[in-house]
Amino acid sequence: MTTCGHLDQVRDVAPDSTAGCSDCLAIGSRWVHLRMCLSCGHVACCDSSPNRHATAHSTGTSHPVIRSMEPGEDWRWCYVDRTVV
C-alpha cells in the first residue's frame, strides 16, 4: 500500500470558485467532475474532462493533493504519490 508524504501541504482553504472549473469558465469550456487543490483552493476539472485542469494545476504549481468536489464524495488524491489519501 502506497502512503502519502505530502499531507503537510494540505491547508484549510476555501474553493476559489463555486460556479465550476475556474479554468474552463475562463475559456468557455465544459467539465465532467470537479476537484479542489488542498494547497490553494483552486477548483479545476478532473482527468475525464477534456482539459484535465486539475492535473495541469498540480503539475504547474507542484501542489500535490486534491479532493473531490462532487456531492457525496470525500476522497483525496496525491498526484506525486499516486494514491488516495
Summary of the structure (lengths in Angstrom):
residues: 85
radius of gyration: 12.0
end to end distance: 11.1
largest distance: 39.6
contacts: 254
relative contact order: 0.25
helix: 21%
strand: 19%
